[in-house]
Each structure stands twice: as C-alpha cells, then as structure tokens.
C-alpha cells in the first residue's frame, strides 16, 4: 500500500497552494465581511485549471481524476472555504451533466463551466424537505408542445444567482399526483428561462461570499431537450451528484481544518505568556496534538474515498465516513484553534473565527452528519430505515 502522492500530484497540490496563498488568502477576510461573490477570483480559479481537473479531455477538461480534484479543493479551502465550495458545487454539477447528459447538453453547456468562465448549480432541497426527497413538492407537468412546465420553490441553493451563473439542475416530481410513491426527473434550466427567478441572497452565518439563495419556478417552460437522464430517473442521478459533492465537501473541511492547525501552531510559537511561548505549555500542546491527529485521520479517509472512486469501487460507506469525519473534524479543529488563540480567537479578524462559522454548514449540507451515520450503519450490515 502506497500512501505517497505521485510527483505530478505533489506538483499540482503545491501549485494550487501557492496560488491560494498569493491570491486568495489575502482577500478572504474582506470577502467574508462584504459578502459579495468574487467573480474575478472565481475566474482566476478557472484560469488555473482547477475547475477542469476531473473532466475528460474530449470535453475540454484536464482528464485527471476525482483524487486530483480533492487535492485541489483541499488547497483552495485552506485559503477560503467559501470560494472552494463555490468551485466544488459547480464541478459536481458539471460532472452530473458530463456523466448523464446528452451529447448536445454536454457540447452546449459544459465548455464554459469546465473553463471556469461561468458557474452552475444543482437544486434539490426545498423549504420543507432536504434529505427526504419524498417531501419535495416542486412539480413538472407535460405541456402540449411536448416539453415541461416546472412550478415550485427550492431553498438554500448555491451558485444560482451570481453574475456568471449559467444554468441550474432542478429536481422535480414527474409522477402523477395520485401515484403512491413519487418519481422525479432532473431538468437543466438556463438562468434566462421565463418563469425561473432567483430570490435575494440569504444572510448567513458563514460562506458569506458564496452565493446562496431561494429559487422560484412559476410554470417555467422548457423543451424535452432539458431533461437530464431518463424521465422519472432523476432521483438516482441527483443522489449520484450528491455523492460527488459529499466527497468534495469533505475536502473543503479538510483544507479548513489544516488551515486551523497551521494558524494554531504559528500562534503558539509566537504568542508569549508566563515567561515563554504558549507552545511550551502542555495543555496547549495537548490541543495541538489532538488537532494534528484529527486532521491526519480526516485526510486518510477522504483520500481513500477519492482513490476508490477513481478505481471504480462503489463504497457508499467510505464516502459517508469521509464526509462525516472530515466535516466534523473541520468544526472541532477550528474550535480548538480559537481556544489556542484566546481572546483574539473570538474576533472577526482572527482567521479561525471565520473558519468555525464557515464550516458549521458542512455537517448539514449534502446529507447531514446524522444521515451519514445512518448510511455508515447500513454499510456495516445493520437494518436502517429512513421512513
């Protein structure tokens, strides 16, 4: 078993780390304070090739694996998790189209997404239903012209309302209202679709420069070419997209956890009290040792899950372990970093303060920690019910 990165992977990781330190980290605090999506910085991420990493070369991508995408997202999140999550949502959404879309859909919609010139979103969650898809109410009705009219509301959607947002993948009920169990279809809606509007951005605890808002559909009409995958087969595709997003979100938390550890070590080595640096104090050493152990173990489970995806190994338990452990670790390590920083850790200009706020949503989005726990239990062979 080889735990080492290849020379090419180490170079990729270092290149993105240098870019993030040079161009992203210096702007992160101001972006958090202003709460505006940084179009120029996102497009620089595209110019660096980050958004192209997991896409095949024939679509304009770099033809690398999910593992390399995880390495890149980790380093981006080490500087600013808000920017990293914007990139990873667009990448996961684009991969959904690349894997399940028609050739025309791929040709028309993916080039700008892969290049990072534009951004895209995927919308499952509704105001009264998240992981429980059977609670979704957004419906798509057939039109006389052979297309579909979508009506309903989506909530807490990332990337749908930026100045460079191109399209949104929307899951809608397509089974008859009388059906005993709902069936769903996934639709690609361009942002200029009549009847499709984006609400005002939410005021959020974290991820303030990442675009998050409600979506409204008032008989938004699309043609049959808007269907991604088979009619009534959208729930499966959405969950496949969520699986990619869970792994990428684990990488976002991993990068943030590493940044928290970095700041804690630097502060412990420079802050002086009681006749020396606080890094000499055993209880501070204990906190940093705990942080290092948590970060390293989160990296191992996340890298393993990414490697398995590239090997064609379908292991939902491993994906859930990565998502659960890395996201919980992000919050735990950020919290410990604040403790190491003392009173300054409570201030907005102390990076771990932002890290704790940013990471809080990662244990909820793309399947909460409780859902991941149940999925792990099911992978262990236990009888698990979601009803």
NUTOR-783822 format. One line per 10 residues: their letters; for each residue x, y, z of C-alpha. Coordinates in nm, 2 decimals. Layout:
N
a	X:Y:Z ~ ...
This chain:
387
xxxxxxxxxx	0.00:0.00:0.00 ~ 0.15:0.33:-0.11 ~ 0.05:0.65:0.08 ~ 0.27:0.88:-0.12 ~ 0.14:1.12:-0.38 ~ 0.30:1.09:-0.73 ~ 0.54:1.37:-0.83 ~ 0.26:1.51:-1.06 ~ 0.01:1.51:-0.77 ~ 0.26:1.69:-0.54
xxxxxxxxxx	0.33:1.95:-0.81 ~ -0.04:2.01:-0.86 ~ -0.10:2.04:-0.49 ~ 0.19:2.28:-0.44 ~ 0.09:2.49:-0.74 ~ -0.26:2.54:-0.61 ~ -0.13:2.61:-0.26 ~ 0.10:2.88:-0.39 ~ -0.19:3.03:-0.59 ~ -0.42:3.02:-0.29
xxxxxxxxxx	-0.17:3.18:-0.06 ~ -0.08:3.45:-0.31 ~ -0.42:3.55:-0.45 ~ -0.70:3.40:-0.23 ~ -0.59:3.42:0.13 ~ -0.52:3.79:0.13 ~ -0.87:3.87:0.02 ~ -1.06:3.61:0.23 ~ -1.14:3.83:0.53 ~ -1.27:4.12:0.32
xxxxxxxxxx	-1.48:3.89:0.11 ~ -1.63:3.74:0.42 ~ -1.70:4.09:0.55 ~ -1.85:4.22:0.23 ~ -2.05:3.91:0.14 ~ -2.02:3.95:-0.24 ~ -1.94:3.67:-0.48 ~ -1.59:3.74:-0.63 ~ -1.64:3.69:-1.00 ~ -1.28:3.78:-1.08
xxxxxxxxxx	-1.13:3.54:-0.83 ~ -1.35:3.25:-0.93 ~ -1.25:3.30:-1.29 ~ -0.88:3.30:-1.18 ~ -0.96:2.96:-1.03 ~ -1.07:2.86:-1.38 ~ -0.76:3.00:-1.54 ~ -0.55:2.79:-1.30 ~ -0.73:2.49:-1.44 ~ -0.89:2.38:-1.11
xxxxxxxxxx	-1.24:2.36:-1.24 ~ -1.12:2.15:-1.54 ~ -0.94:1.88:-1.33 ~ -1.20:1.60:-1.32 ~ -1.35:1.64:-1.67 ~ -1.24:1.43:-1.97 ~ -1.01:1.58:-2.22 ~ -1.26:1.55:-2.50 ~ -1.49:1.79:-2.32 ~ -1.20:2.04:-2.26
xxxxxxxxxx	-1.10:1.91:-1.92 ~ -0.76:1.80:-1.79 ~ -0.86:1.43:-1.79 ~ -0.74:1.38:-1.43 ~ -0.93:1.20:-1.15 ~ -1.15:1.28:-0.86 ~ -0.85:1.23:-0.64 ~ -0.67:1.52:-0.80 ~ -0.99:1.73:-0.77 ~ -0.99:1.66:-0.40
xxxxxxxxxx	-0.63:1.77:-0.37 ~ -0.71:2.10:-0.54 ~ -1.02:2.17:-0.34 ~ -0.84:2.10:-0.02 ~ -0.57:2.36:-0.10 ~ -0.83:2.62:-0.22 ~ -1.03:2.57:0.11 ~ -0.71:2.61:0.31 ~ -0.72:2.98:0.20 ~ -1.10:3.03:0.17
xxxxxxxxxx	-1.37:2.77:0.21 ~ -1.64:3.00:0.06 ~ -1.45:3.01:-0.27 ~ -1.37:2.64:-0.26 ~ -1.74:2.55:-0.21 ~ -1.85:2.76:-0.50 ~ -1.60:2.58:-0.72 ~ -1.68:2.24:-0.59 ~ -2.06:2.28:-0.64 ~ -2.00:2.39:-1.00
xxxxxxxxxx	-1.76:2.10:-1.06 ~ -2.00:1.84:-0.91 ~ -2.29:1.98:-1.11 ~ -2.09:1.98:-1.43 ~ -1.98:1.62:-1.36 ~ -2.35:1.53:-1.33 ~ -2.41:1.66:-1.68 ~ -2.09:1.50:-1.82 ~ -2.20:1.16:-1.68 ~ -2.57:1.16:-1.75
xxxxxxxxxx	-2.64:1.44:-2.00 ~ -2.69:1.40:-2.38 ~ -2.41:1.48:-2.62 ~ -2.59:1.81:-2.71 ~ -2.62:1.91:-2.35 ~ -2.25:1.84:-2.29 ~ -2.15:2.03:-2.60 ~ -2.37:2.33:-2.53 ~ -2.34:2.38:-2.16 ~ -2.01:2.24:-2.03
xxxxxxxxxx	-1.73:2.43:-2.20 ~ -1.77:2.75:-2.00 ~ -1.83:2.55:-1.68 ~ -1.51:2.34:-1.73 ~ -1.31:2.65:-1.81 ~ -1.44:2.84:-1.51 ~ -1.58:3.13:-1.71 ~ -1.93:3.05:-1.59 ~ -2.07:2.87:-1.29 ~ -2.37:2.63:-1.23
xxxxxxxxxx	-2.59:2.50:-0.96 ~ -2.79:2.19:-0.86 ~ -3.12:2.23:-0.67 ~ -3.28:1.95:-0.47 ~ -3.35:2.10:-0.13 ~ -3.69:2.27:-0.07 ~ -3.81:2.48:0.22 ~ -3.98:2.18:0.39 ~ -3.76:1.89:0.27 ~ -3.39:1.82:0.24
xxxxxxxxxx	-3.27:1.47:0.27 ~ -3.63:1.35:0.25 ~ -3.69:1.36:-0.13 ~ -4.04:1.22:-0.09 ~ -4.13:1.55:0.08 ~ -4.04:1.75:-0.24 ~ -4.33:1.95:-0.39 ~ -4.18:2.11:-0.70 ~ -4.36:1.96:-1.00 ~ -4.30:1.94:-1.37
xxxxxxxxxx	-4.62:1.90:-1.58 ~ -4.61:1.79:-1.95 ~ -4.70:2.07:-2.20 ~ -4.90:2.03:-2.52 ~ -4.58:2.11:-2.72 ~ -4.40:1.81:-2.57 ~ -4.20:2.00:-2.31 ~ -4.24:2.06:-1.94 ~ -4.36:2.34:-1.71 ~ -4.20:2.35:-1.37
xxxxxxxxxx	-4.36:2.51:-1.06 ~ -4.24:2.52:-0.71 ~ -3.96:2.65:-0.48 ~ -3.61:2.54:-0.39 ~ -3.42:2.66:-0.09 ~ -3.05:2.71:0.02 ~ -2.91:2.67:-0.33 ~ -2.55:2.76:-0.40 ~ -2.43:2.93:-0.72 ~ -2.76:3.00:-0.89
xxxxxxxxxx	-2.76:3.38:-0.87 ~ -2.41:3.51:-0.94 ~ -2.34:3.74:-1.24 ~ -2.18:3.44:-1.42 ~ -2.44:3.17:-1.33 ~ -2.53:2.98:-1.64 ~ -2.78:2.71:-1.55 ~ -2.93:2.51:-1.27 ~ -3.01:2.14:-1.25 ~ -3.35:2.11:-1.08
xxxxxxxxxx	-3.52:1.80:-0.95 ~ -3.90:1.80:-0.99 ~ -4.18:1.54:-0.93 ~ -4.30:1.40:-1.26 ~ -4.52:1.11:-1.14 ~ -4.90:1.16:-1.13 ~ -5.03:1.32:-0.81 ~ -5.22:1.00:-0.75 ~ -4.91:0.79:-0.75 ~ -4.84:0.60:-0.43
xxxxxxxxxx	-4.47:0.69:-0.44 ~ -4.32:1.00:-0.61 ~ -4.09:0.97:-0.91 ~ -3.86:1.26:-1.01 ~ -3.69:1.39:-1.32 ~ -3.38:1.62:-1.34 ~ -3.41:1.92:-1.56 ~ -3.14:2.17:-1.69 ~ -3.28:2.52:-1.67 ~ -3.08:2.81:-1.82
xxxxxxxxxx	-3.08:3.11:-1.60 ~ -3.28:3.31:-1.86 ~ -3.57:3.06:-1.87 ~ -3.90:3.25:-1.84 ~ -4.07:3.18:-1.51 ~ -3.75:3.09:-1.33 ~ -3.63:3.35:-1.09 ~ -3.38:3.37:-0.81 ~ -3.46:3.53:-0.48 ~ -3.25:3.76:-0.27
xxxxxxxxxx	-2.94:3.60:-0.12 ~ -2.96:3.48:0.24 ~ -2.79:3.64:0.53 ~ -2.57:3.36:0.66 ~ -2.35:3.27:0.95 ~ -2.07:3.16:0.71 ~ -1.98:3.11:0.35 ~ -2.07:3.48:0.31 ~ -1.91:3.53:-0.03 ~ -2.06:3.22:-0.17
xxxxxxxxxx	-2.39:3.28:-0.34 ~ -2.69:3.11:-0.16 ~ -3.05:3.19:-0.23 ~ -3.40:3.05:-0.28 ~ -3.53:2.97:-0.63 ~ -3.88:3.02:-0.76 ~ -4.05:2.84:-1.05 ~ -4.38:2.97:-1.19 ~ -4.46:2.74:-1.48 ~ -4.10:2.77:-1.61
xxxxxxxxxx	-4.13:2.61:-1.95 ~ -3.85:2.40:-2.11 ~ -3.84:2.16:-2.41 ~ -3.77:1.79:-2.39 ~ -3.40:1.86:-2.45 ~ -3.38:2.00:-2.09 ~ -3.43:1.65:-1.94 ~ -3.10:1.51:-1.80 ~ -3.11:1.13:-1.79 ~ -3.43:0.94:-1.82
xxxxxxxxxx	-3.77:1.07:-1.73 ~ -3.86:0.95:-1.38 ~ -3.49:0.87:-1.32 ~ -3.38:1.20:-1.17 ~ -3.37:1.09:-0.80 ~ -3.09:0.84:-0.87 ~ -2.89:1.10:-1.07 ~ -2.93:1.36:-0.80 ~ -2.80:1.13:-0.53 ~ -2.51:1.04:-0.75
xxxxxxxxxx	-2.43:1.41:-0.78 ~ -2.47:1.44:-0.40 ~ -2.22:1.16:-0.35 ~ -1.96:1.36:-0.55 ~ -2.05:1.67:-0.36 ~ -2.01:1.49:-0.03 ~ -1.65:1.39:-0.12 ~ -1.57:1.74:-0.24 ~ -1.72:1.89:0.08 ~ -1.51:1.66:0.29
xxxxxxxxxx	-1.21:1.81:0.10 ~ -1.34:2.16:0.18 ~ -1.34:2.08:0.55 ~ -1.01:1.91:0.53 ~ -0.84:2.22:0.39 ~ -1.01:2.44:0.65 ~ -0.90:2.20:0.93 ~ -0.54:2.21:0.80 ~ -0.56:2.59:0.80 ~ -0.69:2.60:1.16
xxxxxxxxxx	-0.39:2.38:1.26 ~ -0.15:2.60:1.07 ~ -0.27:2.91:1.25 ~ -0.28:2.74:1.59 ~ 0.09:2.62:1.56 ~ 0.20:2.96:1.43 ~ 0.03:3.14:1.72 ~ 0.16:2.90:1.98 ~ 0.51:2.95:1.86 ~ 0.49:3.33:1.87
xxxxxxxxxx	0.25:3.43:2.15 ~ 0.44:3.48:2.47 ~ 0.30:3.43:2.82 ~ 0.43:3.30:3.16 ~ 0.79:3.36:3.06 ~ 0.79:3.19:2.72 ~ 0.58:3.10:2.42 ~ 0.24:2.94:2.49 ~ 0.35:2.65:2.28 ~ 0.57:2.54:2.57
xxxxxxxxxx	0.26:2.49:2.79 ~ 0.15:2.12:2.80 ~ -0.22:2.19:2.77 ~ -0.17:2.39:2.46 ~ 0.05:2.11:2.33 ~ -0.23:1.87:2.40 ~ -0.48:2.08:2.20 ~ -0.25:2.10:1.90 ~ -0.16:1.73:1.92 ~ -0.54:1.65:1.91
xxxxxxxxxx	-0.58:1.88:1.61 ~ -0.30:1.72:1.42 ~ -0.44:1.37:1.48 ~ -0.79:1.47:1.37 ~ -0.66:1.64:1.05 ~ -0.44:1.34:0.96 ~ -0.71:1.09:1.01 ~ -0.96:1.30:0.82 ~ -0.71:1.32:0.53 ~ -0.67:0.95:0.52
xxxxxxxxxx	-1.04:0.86:0.50 ~ -1.10:1.14:0.24 ~ -0.81:1.04:0.02 ~ -0.91:0.67:0.04 ~ -1.27:0.75:-0.07 ~ -1.14:0.96:-0.36 ~ -0.90:0.69:-0.46 ~ -1.18:0.43:-0.46 ~ -1.40:0.65:-0.68 ~ -1.12:0.67:-0.94
xxxxxxxxxx	-1.07:0.29:-0.92 ~ -1.44:0.23:-0.99 ~ -1.50:0.10:-0.64 ~ -1.85:0.19:-0.53 ~ -1.83:0.22:-0.15 ~ -2.11:0.44:0.00 ~ -1.99:0.36:0.35 ~ -1.64:0.50:0.27 ~ -1.79:0.82:0.11 ~ -2.01:0.87:0.42
xxxxxxxxxx	-1.71:0.81:0.65 ~ -1.51:1.07:0.47 ~ -1.80:1.33:0.47 ~ -1.89:1.26:0.84 ~ -1.53:1.26:0.98 ~ -1.38:1.54:0.77 ~ -1.67:1.78:0.83 ~ -1.70:1.72:1.20 ~ -1.32:1.74:1.22 ~ -1.33:2.08:1.05
xxxxxxxxxx	-1.55:2.23:1.32 ~ -1.37:2.06:1.61 ~ -1.03:2.17:1.49 ~ -1.14:2.53:1.42 ~ -1.29:2.54:1.77 ~ -0.96:2.42:1.92 ~ -0.77:2.68:1.72 ~ -0.99:2.95:1.86 ~ -0.91:2.83:2.21 ~ -0.53:2.84:2.13
xxxxxxxxxx	-0.57:3.20:2.01 ~ -0.75:3.30:2.33 ~ -0.94:3.63:2.33 ~ -0.82:3.71:1.98 ~ -0.98:3.39:1.85 ~ -1.32:3.54:1.93 ~ -1.26:3.84:1.70 ~ -1.37:3.85:1.33 ~ -1.02:3.93:1.21 ~ -0.88:3.61:1.35
xxxxxxxxxx	-0.90:3.35:1.07 ~ -1.01:3.05:1.29 ~ -1.31:3.26:1.39 ~ -1.42:3.27:1.02 ~ -1.33:2.90:0.98 ~ -1.57:2.79:1.26 ~ -1.85:2.99:1.11 ~ -1.78:2.87:0.76 ~ -1.75:2.50:0.84 ~ -2.07:2.48:1.05
xxxxxxxxxx	-2.29:2.42:0.74 ~ -2.07:2.13:0.62 ~ -2.22:1.90:0.88 ~ -2.57:1.98:0.75 ~ -2.54:2.02:0.37 ~ -2.52:1.73:0.12 ~ -2.65:1.49:0.38 ~ -2.62:1.58:0.75 ~ -2.39:1.41:0.99 ~ -2.69:1.21:1.12
xxxxxxxxxx	-2.77:1.09:0.77 ~ -2.41:0.99:0.71 ~ -2.41:0.80:1.04 ~ -2.72:0.60:0.93 ~ -2.55:0.53:0.59 ~ -2.24:0.40:0.76 ~ -2.46:0.18:0.99 ~ -2.63:0.04:0.68 ~ -2.29:-0.03:0.51 ~ -2.20:-0.23:0.83
xxxxxxx	-2.49:-0.46:0.76 ~ -2.75:-0.31:1.00 ~ -3.11:-0.27:0.92 ~ -3.16:0.10:0.86 ~ -3.48:0.28:0.77 ~ -3.53:0.64:0.65 ~ -3.90:0.63:0.69
